[in-house]
Amino acid sequence: MMNGATDSPLSLLSPEAREGMMRPSEEIKAVLLARLGNMAPEELSMLDQAITPAVAQVLVRLLPELREIVEQVGAQESAPEQEAPMQDGEQMGALSGM
């Protein structure tokens, strides 16, 4: 039976192996992008509303691939040629540009 962090399977790994596990994976990133691409705009909007900056930090720690995805989407939203006029009161979140 595992008791806290001392019995964690990660404690058996070398520091290099633990660090490697935290590096973003292109395969996981591709799967996440595909799943986000299959979501309806309403679902993406719900994610935008639910994911606060504090929650985003925790999610990026769990899935480092999300950092690259959010940065990519943010760069697309800030590009002037791709900027669409927003309705009064409309808010854009990190994922609504997908």
N, CA, C and O atoms as a MOPAC input file, in Angstrom:
PM7 MOZYME 1SCF
protein

 N      0.84800 1    -1.18300 1     0.00000 1
 C      0.00000 1     0.00000 1     0.00000 1
 C      0.88900 1     1.24000 1     0.00000 1
 O      1.92900 1     1.26800 1     0.65900 1
 N      0.47100 1     2.26900 1    -0.74700 1
 C      1.28300 1     3.47600 1    -0.88600 1
 C      0.86300 1     4.51600 1     0.14800 1
 O     -0.32200 1     4.79500 1     0.33300 1
 N      1.87200 1     5.08200 1     0.81900 1
 C      1.62400 1     6.12900 1     1.80800 1
 C      2.30000 1     7.41200 1     1.37000 1
 O      3.51600 1     7.54600 1     1.51400 1
 N      1.54200 1     8.35800 1     0.83900 1
 C      2.08100 1     9.67200 1     0.49600 1
 C      3.14200 1     9.63700 1    -0.57000 1
 O      3.23100 1     8.68300 1    -1.34300 1
 N      3.95700 1    10.68900 1    -0.61000 1
 C      4.94800 1    10.86000 1    -1.66700 1
 C      6.12600 1     9.90300 1    -1.52400 1
 O      6.80100 1     9.61500 1    -2.51200 1
 N      6.38900 1     9.40100 1    -0.31100 1
 C      7.54900 1     8.53200 1    -0.13300 1
 C      7.38100 1     7.20300 1    -0.84000 1
 O      8.37900 1     6.58500 1    -1.21200 1
 N      6.15600 1     6.73900 1    -1.03900 1
 C      5.91600 1     5.47400 1    -1.71500 1
 C      5.52500 1     5.66600 1    -3.17700 1
 O      5.08500 1     4.71900 1    -3.82800 1
 N      5.67900 1     6.86200 1    -3.68700 1
 C      5.30300 1     7.16200 1    -5.06300 1
 C      6.18900 1     6.38800 1    -6.03600 1
 O      7.39200 1     6.24800 1    -5.81500 1
 N      5.58700 1     5.88700 1    -7.11000 1
 C      6.42100 1     5.22900 1    -8.13300 1
 C      7.46200 1     6.18100 1    -8.71200 1
 O      8.51500 1     5.74300 1    -9.17500 1
 N      7.17200 1     7.47700 1    -8.68600 1
 C      8.14100 1     8.45400 1    -9.20300 1
 C      9.41200 1     8.48100 1    -8.36700 1
 O     10.48300 1     8.80700 1    -8.87700 1
 N      9.30100 1     8.14100 1    -7.08200 1
 C     10.49000 1     8.17100 1    -6.22100 1
 C     11.50100 1     7.11200 1    -6.64300 1
 O     12.67200 1     7.19800 1    -6.27300 1
 N     11.07400 1     6.12700 1    -7.39900 1
 C     11.97400 1     5.07700 1    -7.87500 1
 C     12.75100 1     5.50400 1    -9.12100 1
 O     13.73000 1     4.86100 1    -9.49900 1
 N     12.31000 1     6.59200 1    -9.75300 1
 C     12.95300 1     7.06400 1   -10.98400 1
 C     14.12900 1     7.97700 1   -10.67300 1
 O     14.17900 1     8.62800 1    -9.62900 1
 N     15.06300 1     8.00800 1   -11.59500 1
 C     16.18300 1     8.94000 1   -11.46000 1
 C     15.67100 1    10.36000 1   -11.71000 1
 O     14.62200 1    10.54100 1   -12.32700 1
 N     16.40500 1    11.36100 1   -11.23500 1
 C     15.98400 1    12.75200 1   -11.50200 1
 C     15.85600 1    13.04600 1   -12.99900 1
 O     14.98200 1    13.81000 1   -13.41000 1
 N     16.71600 1    12.44800 1   -13.80400 1
 C     16.65200 1    12.66700 1   -15.25100 1
 C     15.36300 1    12.07900 1   -15.83200 1
 O     14.73200 1    12.68200 1   -16.70100 1
 N     14.98400 1    10.90400 1   -15.34600 1
 C     13.75300 1    10.26400 1   -15.82500 1
 C     12.52800 1    11.06900 1   -15.40300 1
 O     11.59000 1    11.22800 1   -16.18500 1
 N     12.53100 1    11.57700 1   -14.17200 1
 C     11.40700 1    12.41400 1   -13.70700 1
 C     11.30900 1    13.67900 1   -14.54600 1
 O     10.21400 1    14.09700 1   -14.92100 1
 N     12.45300 1    14.28700 1   -14.84000 1
 C     12.46200 1    15.50000 1   -15.66900 1
 C     11.94600 1    15.18600 1   -17.06700 1
 O     11.20300 1    15.98200 1   -17.64200 1
 N     12.32200 1    14.05200 1   -17.61500 1
 C     11.86900 1    13.65500 1   -18.94200 1
 C     10.36200 1    13.47300 1   -19.00200 1
 O      9.73800 1    13.76100 1   -20.02400 1
 N      9.78200 1    12.99900 1   -17.92100 1
 C      8.33200 1    12.81400 1   -17.88000 1
 C      7.58800 1    14.13900 1   -17.94100 1
 O      6.43100 1    14.17800 1   -18.36000 1
 N      8.22500 1    15.21000 1   -17.53500 1
 C      7.57600 1    16.51700 1   -17.50800 1
 C      7.78900 1    17.30700 1   -18.79700 1
 O      7.25800 1    18.40800 1   -18.94200 1
 N      8.55000 1    16.76400 1   -19.71900 1
 C      8.74200 1    17.43300 1   -21.01200 1
 C      7.51400 1    17.21800 1   -21.87800 1
 O      6.93800 1    16.12900 1   -21.88300 1
 N      7.10300 1    18.25900 1   -22.61800 1
 C      5.94600 1    18.10600 1   -23.50800 1
 C      6.18100 1    17.02100 1   -24.55500 1
 O      7.29500 1    16.84700 1   -25.05000 1
 N      5.13200 1    16.31100 1   -24.87700 1
 C      5.16800 1    15.24600 1   -25.88000 1
 C      4.41500 1    15.71800 1   -27.12100 1
 O      3.29100 1    16.21000 1   -27.02500 1
 N      5.03600 1    15.56500 1   -28.27400 1
 C      4.37600 1    15.94400 1   -29.53000 1
 C      3.15500 1    15.06800 1   -29.78900 1
 O      2.16400 1    15.53400 1   -30.35100 1
 N      3.22100 1    13.80200 1   -29.38100 1
 C      2.09600 1    12.89300 1   -29.58800 1
 C      0.89600 1    13.31600 1   -28.74900 1
 O     -0.23300 1    13.36400 1   -29.23900 1
 N      1.15300 1    13.62300 1   -27.48200 1
 C      0.05000 1    14.05900 1   -26.60400 1
 C     -0.50600 1    15.38300 1   -27.09600 1
 O     -1.71900 1    15.59000 1   -27.09000 1
 N      0.37500 1    16.28200 1   -27.52200 1
 C     -0.07000 1    17.57100 1   -28.04800 1
 C     -0.98200 1    17.37600 1   -29.25400 1
 O     -2.00900 1    18.04400 1   -29.37300 1
 N     -0.60500 1    16.45500 1   -30.15600 1
 C     -1.41900 1    16.19300 1   -31.34400 1
 C     -2.79100 1    15.65500 1   -30.96200 1
 O     -3.79700 1    16.03800 1   -31.55800 1
 N     -2.83700 1    14.77100 1   -29.97400 1
 C     -4.12200 1    14.21600 1   -29.52000 1
 C     -4.97600 1    15.31900 1   -28.90100 1
 O     -6.17200 1    15.40400 1   -29.18100 1
 N     -4.37400 1    16.16300 1   -28.06500 1
 C     -5.13400 1    17.25300 1   -27.44600 1
 C     -5.67600 1    18.21500 1   -28.50100 1
 O     -6.82400 1    18.65000 1   -28.41300 1
 N     -4.85600 1    18.54700 1   -29.49500 1
 C     -5.31100 1    19.44100 1   -30.56400 1
 C     -6.46200 1    18.81900 1   -31.34400 1
 O     -7.42100 1    19.50600 1   -31.69400 1
 N     -6.36800 1    17.52500 1   -31.61400 1
 C     -7.44200 1    16.84400 1   -32.33700 1
 C     -8.72800 1    16.86000 1   -31.52200 1
 O     -9.80600 1    17.10600 1   -32.06300 1
 N     -8.61800 1    16.60100 1   -30.23600 1
 C     -9.80900 1    16.60300 1   -29.38100 1
 C    -10.41200 1    17.99400 1   -29.27700 1
 O    -11.63200 1    18.14700 1   -29.32800 1
 N     -9.56700 1    19.00900 1   -29.13000 1
 C    -10.07900 1    20.38300 1   -29.08300 1
 C    -10.71900 1    20.76400 1   -30.40900 1
 O    -11.73200 1    21.46300 1   -30.43500 1
 N    -10.13300 1    20.30900 1   -31.50200 1
 C    -10.67300 1    20.60700 1   -32.82400 1
 C    -12.04100 1    19.98000 1   -33.06100 1
 O    -12.82100 1    20.46600 1   -33.88000 1
 N    -12.32500 1    18.91200 1   -32.35000 1
 C    -13.61600 1    18.22800 1   -32.49300 1
 C    -14.68100 1    18.77400 1   -31.55800 1
 O    -15.82800 1    18.32900 1   -31.59900 1
 N    -14.31700 1    19.73500 1   -30.71500 1
 C    -15.28200 1    20.30200 1   -29.77700 1
 C    -16.08800 1    21.41700 1   -30.43900 1
 O    -15.58500 1    22.14900 1   -31.29100 1
 N    -17.33100 1    21.52600 1   -30.03300 1
 C    -18.20900 1    22.58600 1   -30.53000 1
 C    -17.75700 1    23.92600 1   -29.93800 1
 O    -17.16800 1    23.95800 1   -28.85700 1
 N    -18.03000 1    25.02600 1   -30.64000 1
 C    -17.67100 1    26.34800 1   -30.10500 1
 C    -18.24200 1    26.59000 1   -28.71300 1
 O    -17.60200 1    27.23400 1   -27.88100 1
 N    -19.43800 1    26.07800 1   -28.45700 1
 C    -20.04900 1    26.25600 1   -27.12900 1
 C    -19.23500 1    25.53900 1   -26.06200 1
 O    -19.07700 1    26.04600 1   -24.95100 1
 N    -18.71800 1    24.35700 1   -26.39700 1
 C    -17.90700 1    23.60600 1   -25.44400 1
 C    -16.59300 1    24.32600 1   -25.16500 1
 O    -16.14400 1    24.38600 1   -24.02100 1
 N    -15.97800 1    24.87100 1   -26.21000 1
 C    -14.74500 1    25.63400 1   -26.02900 1
 C    -14.99600 1    26.86700 1   -25.17200 1
 O    -14.17000 1    27.23100 1   -24.33400 1
 N    -16.12900 1    27.49700 1   -25.38500 1
 C    -16.49300 1    28.66100 1   -24.59000 1
 C    -16.65900 1    28.28000 1   -23.11700 1
 O    -16.23700 1    29.01900 1   -22.22700 1
 N    -17.27100 1    27.13200 1   -22.86900 1
 C    -17.43200 1    26.66300 1   -21.49400 1
 C    -16.07400 1    26.42400 1   -20.83800 1
 O    -15.87800 1    26.75300 1   -19.66800 1
 N    -15.13900 1    25.85200 1   -21.59400 1
 C    -13.79000 1    25.64900 1   -21.06500 1
 C    -13.14700 1    26.98800 1   -20.72900 1
 O    -12.53700 1    27.14500 1   -19.67100 1
 N    -13.28800 1    27.94900 1   -21.63200 1
 C    -12.71500 1    29.27800 1   -21.40100 1
 C    -13.24500 1    29.89700 1   -20.11700 1
 O    -12.49700 1    30.52000 1   -19.36300 1
 N    -14.52300 1    29.72500 1   -19.87500 1
 C    -15.13700 1    30.30400 1   -18.68400 1
 C    -14.71100 1    29.57000 1   -17.42300 1
 O    -14.56200 1    30.18500 1   -16.36700 1
 N    -14.51400 1    28.26200 1   -17.52600 1
 C    -14.22000 1    27.44900 1   -16.34700 1
 C    -12.74700 1    27.47100 1   -15.95500 1
 O    -12.41900 1    27.30100 1   -14.78100 1
 N    -11.86200 1    27.67900 1   -16.91500 1
 C    -10.43200 1    27.59300 1   -16.62900 1
 C     -9.89500 1    28.97700 1   -16.26300 1
 O     -9.64400 1    29.81500 1   -17.12800 1
 N     -9.72800 1    29.18600 1   -14.97900 1
 C     -9.15200 1    30.43300 1   -14.47800 1
 C     -7.63500 1    30.36900 1   -14.63600 1
 O     -7.09000 1    29.29500 1   -14.88900 1
 N     -6.94500 1    31.50200 1   -14.49000 1
 C     -5.47200 1    31.45700 1   -14.56700 1
 C     -4.85800 1    30.48800 1   -13.54900 1
 O     -3.87500 1    29.81500 1   -13.85900 1
 N     -5.41500 1    30.41200 1   -12.35800 1
 C     -4.88000 1    29.49000 1   -11.34900 1
 C     -5.07400 1    28.03700 1   -11.78000 1
 O     -4.17000 1    27.21500 1   -11.63300 1
 N     -6.24600 1    27.72900 1   -12.30900 1
 C     -6.51800 1    26.36900 1   -12.78900 1
 C     -5.62300 1    26.06200 1   -13.98800 1
 O     -5.12100 1    24.94600 1   -14.11300 1
 N     -5.42200 1    27.02700 1   -14.85800 1
 C     -4.57300 1    26.83300 1   -16.03600 1
 C     -3.14900 1    26.45900 1   -15.62000 1
 O     -2.52200 1    25.61400 1   -16.25800 1
 N     -2.63800 1    27.07800 1   -14.56200 1
 C     -1.28900 1    26.75800 1   -14.08800 1
 C     -1.19600 1    25.30000 1   -13.65200 1
 O     -0.20600 1    24.62500 1   -13.93400 1
 N     -2.21800 1    24.82100 1   -12.97000 1
 C     -2.22200 1    23.42600 1   -12.52700 1
 C     -2.34900 1    22.49100 1   -13.72500 1
 O     -1.66700 1    21.46800 1   -13.78700 1
 N     -3.21600 1    22.83400 1   -14.67300 1
 C     -3.38300 1    22.00000 1   -15.86100 1
 C     -2.09700 1    21.92700 1   -16.67800 1
 O     -1.76700 1    20.86800 1   -17.21100 1
 N     -1.36900 1    23.03200 1   -16.78300 1
 C     -0.11700 1    23.04800 1   -17.53900 1
 C      0.92800 1    22.19500 1   -16.82800 1
 O      1.78000 1    21.58400 1   -17.47200 1
 N      0.86200 1    22.15700 1   -15.51700 1
 C      1.79300 1    21.28100 1   -14.77400 1
 C      1.46100 1    19.81600 1   -15.05100 1
 O      2.36500 1    18.99300 1   -15.19800 1
 N      0.18100 1    19.48800 1   -15.12300 1
 C     -0.24200 1    18.12900 1   -15.41700 1
 C      0.01900 1    17.76700 1   -16.88200 1
 O      0.50300 1    16.67800 1   -17.18900 1
 N     -0.30900 1    18.69800 1   -17.77700 1
 C     -0.15200 1    18.48000 1   -19.22100 1
 C      0.66300 1    19.62700 1   -19.81300 1
 O      0.08700 1    20.60300 1   -20.29400 1
 N      1.99400 1    19.52900 1   -19.78800 1
 C      2.82400 1    20.62400 1   -20.30200 1
 C      2.53300 1    20.97800 1   -21.75700 1
 O      2.85200 1    22.07900 1   -22.20500 1
 N      1.93300 1    20.05200 1   -22.49100 1
 C      1.58000 1    20.31400 1   -23.88900 1
 C      0.56300 1    21.44500 1   -24.00500 1
 O      0.51100 1    22.13000 1   -25.02600 1
 N     -0.23500 1    21.64200 1   -22.97600 1
 C     -1.24300 1    22.70700 1   -23.00100 1
 C     -0.61300 1    24.08700 1   -23.10400 1
 O     -1.18800 1    24.98700 1   -23.71600 1
 N      0.55800 1    24.26400 1   -22.51400 1
 C      1.22300 1    25.58400 1   -22.57600 1
 C      1.44600 1    25.97300 1   -24.03100 1
 O      1.14100 1    27.09800 1   -24.42700 1
 N      1.97500 1    25.05500 1   -24.82400 1
 C      2.23500 1    25.34400 1   -26.23900 1
 C      0.93600 1    25.60600 1   -26.99300 1
 O      0.88500 1    26.48700 1   -27.85100 1
 N     -0.10000 1    24.85700 1   -26.68500 1
 C     -1.38400 1    25.02500 1   -27.36800 1
 C     -1.98000 1    26.38600 1   -27.04400 1
 O     -2.43100 1    27.09600 1   -27.94300 1
 N     -1.98500 1    26.75400 1   -25.77700 1
 C     -2.54800 1    28.04800 1   -25.36800 1
 C     -1.73100 1    29.18900 1   -25.96200 1
 O     -2.29600 1    30.19400 1   -26.39300 1
 N     -0.41300 1    29.04800 1   -25.99000 1
 C      0.42800 1    30.09000 1   -26.58500 1
 C      0.15900 1    30.21500 1   -28.08200 1
 O      0.11700 1    31.32000 1   -28.62200 1
 N     -0.02300 1    29.07400 1   -28.74800 1
 C     -0.33100 1    29.07700 1   -30.18800 1
 C     -1.65000 1    29.79300 1   -30.45500 1
 O     -1.73500 1    30.64300 1   -31.34200 1
 N     -2.65700 1    29.45100 1   -29.69800 1
 C     -3.97500 1    30.05500 1   -29.87900 1
 C     -3.91700 1    31.53600 1   -29.55000 1
 O     -4.52400 1    32.34900 1   -30.24700 1
 N     -3.20000 1    31.89400 1   -28.50400 1
 C     -3.05800 1    33.29700 1   -28.13200 1
 C     -2.37500 1    34.10200 1   -29.21100 1
 O     -2.74700 1    35.24900 1   -29.45900 1
 N     -1.36900 1    33.51100 1   -29.86400 1
 C     -0.67300 1    34.20400 1   -30.94800 1
 C     -1.59400 1    34.39000 1   -32.14500 1
 O     -1.54300 1    35.41800 1   -32.82000 1
 N     -2.43800 1    33.39300 1   -32.41100 1
 C     -3.38500 1    33.51100 1   -33.52500 1
 C     -4.40600 1    34.60300 1   -33.24500 1
 O     -4.78400 1    35.35000 1   -34.14800 1
 N     -4.85200 1    34.69700 1   -32.00300 1
 C     -5.85100 1    35.71000 1   -31.64600 1
 C     -5.28400 1    37.11000 1   -31.72300 1
 O     -6.01000 1    38.05600 1   -32.02900 1
 N     -3.97900 1    37.25900 1   -31.44700 1
 C     -3.39300 1    38.60200 1   -31.44500 1
 C     -2.92600 1    39.03600 1   -32.83600 1
 O     -2.55500 1    40.19400 1   -33.02800 1
 N     -2.94100 1    38.12400 1   -33.80100 1
 C     -2.54000 1    38.48200 1   -35.16900 1
 C     -3.61400 1    39.38000 1   -35.78200 1
 O     -4.77700 1    38.98400 1   -35.85400 1
 N     -3.23700 1    40.59900 1   -36.23000 1
 C     -4.23500 1    41.55600 1   -36.73100 1
 C     -5.02700 1    41.05500 1   -37.92700 1
 O     -6.21500 1    41.35800 1   -38.03800 1
 N     -4.40500 1    40.29400 1   -38.82900 1
 C     -5.13200 1    39.85100 1   -40.01200 1
 C     -6.17300 1    38.79400 1   -39.70000 1
 O     -7.05900 1    38.54300 1   -40.51700 1
 N     -6.08600 1    38.16800 1   -38.53000 1
 C     -7.04600 1    37.13100 1   -38.17600 1
 C     -8.04500 1    37.61200 1   -37.12700 1
 O     -8.91600 1    36.85500 1   -36.70000 1
 N     -7.92000 1    38.85500 1   -36.72100 1
 C     -8.79100 1    39.36600 1   -35.67600 1
 C    -10.18400 1    39.62400 1   -36.21900 1
 O    -10.34800 1    40.35000 1   -37.19900 1
 N    -11.17400 1    39.03900 1   -35.59500 1
 C    -12.56500 1    39.26200 1   -35.99000 1
 C    -13.18600 1    40.24100 1   -35.01100 1
 O    -12.88700 1    40.18100 1   -33.81800 1
 N    -14.03700 1    41.13600 1   -35.47700 1
 C    -14.67000 1    42.06600 1   -34.54600 1
 C    -15.55700 1    41.30900 1   -33.57000 1
 O    -16.29400 1    40.40000 1   -33.95200 1
 N    -15.47200 1    41.70300 1   -32.29600 1
 C    -16.27000 1    41.04000 1   -31.26200 1
 C    -17.52700 1    41.84400 1   -31.00200 1
 O    -17.52700 1    43.07100 1   -31.10100 1
 N    -18.58700 1    41.14900 1   -30.67300 1
 C    -19.84300 1    41.78600 1   -30.31000 1
 C    -19.66600 1    42.47200 1   -28.95300 1
 O    -18.77800 1    42.10800 1   -28.18200 1
 N    -20.51300 1    43.46600 1   -28.66300 1
 C    -20.45700 1    44.13800 1   -27.37300 1
 C    -20.63400 1    43.12300 1   -26.25900 1
 O    -21.56900 1    42.32300 1   -26.27400 1
 N    -19.71400 1    43.16300 1   -25.27700 1
 C    -19.81700 1    42.27900 1   -24.12400 1
 C    -19.27200 1    40.88500 1   -24.36100 1
 O    -19.19100 1    40.10100 1   -23.41500 1
 N    -18.89600 1    40.54200 1   -25.58500 1
 C    -18.38800 1    39.20700 1   -25.87700 1
 C    -16.95400 1    39.09600 1   -25.38100 1
 O    -16.15600 1    40.01600 1   -25.56100 1
 N    -16.62900 1    37.96700 1   -24.75600 1
 C    -15.27900 1    37.73800 1   -24.26900 1
 C    -14.67000 1    36.56500 1   -25.01100 1
 O    -15.34700 1    35.58300 1   -25.31400 1
 N    -13.38800 1    36.67800 1   -25.29700 1
 C    -12.67800 1    35.58600 1   -25.95100 1
 C    -11.73000 1    34.97100 1   -24.92100 1
 O    -11.00000 1    35.68600 1   -24.23500 1
 N    -11.74600 1    33.66100 1   -24.82000 1
 C    -10.82600 1    32.94800 1   -23.95800 1
 C     -9.73900 1    32.30600 1   -24.79000 1
 O     -9.71100 1    32.45500 1   -26.01200 1
 N     -8.85300 1    31.59800 1   -24.13500 1
 C     -7.70300 1    31.01000 1   -24.81600 1
 C     -8.08600 1    29.96900 1   -25.84500 1
 O     -7.36600 1    29.79700 1   -26.82900 1
 N     -9.19300 1    29.26800 1   -25.65700 1
 C     -9.53200 1    28.17500 1   -26.55000 1
 C    -10.57800 1    28.53900 1   -27.58200 1
 O    -10.81600 1    27.76100 1   -28.50500 1
 N    -11.20600 1    29.68300 1   -27.45900 1
 C    -12.29400 1    30.00800 1   -28.38100 1
 C    -11.81100 1    30.31300 1   -29.78500 1
 O    -12.62500 1    30.38400 1   -30.70600 1
 N    -10.51700 1    30.49600 1   -29.97800 1
 C     -9.97700 1    30.72800 1   -31.30200 1
 C     -9.72900 1    29.44800 1   -32.08300 1
 O     -9.26900 1    29.49800 1   -33.22400 1
 N    -10.02800 1    28.30900 1   -31.48500 1
 C     -9.76700 1    27.02100 1   -32.13400 1
 C    -10.79900 1    26.73200 1   -33.19600 1
 O    -10.73800 1    25.68900 1   -33.84800 1

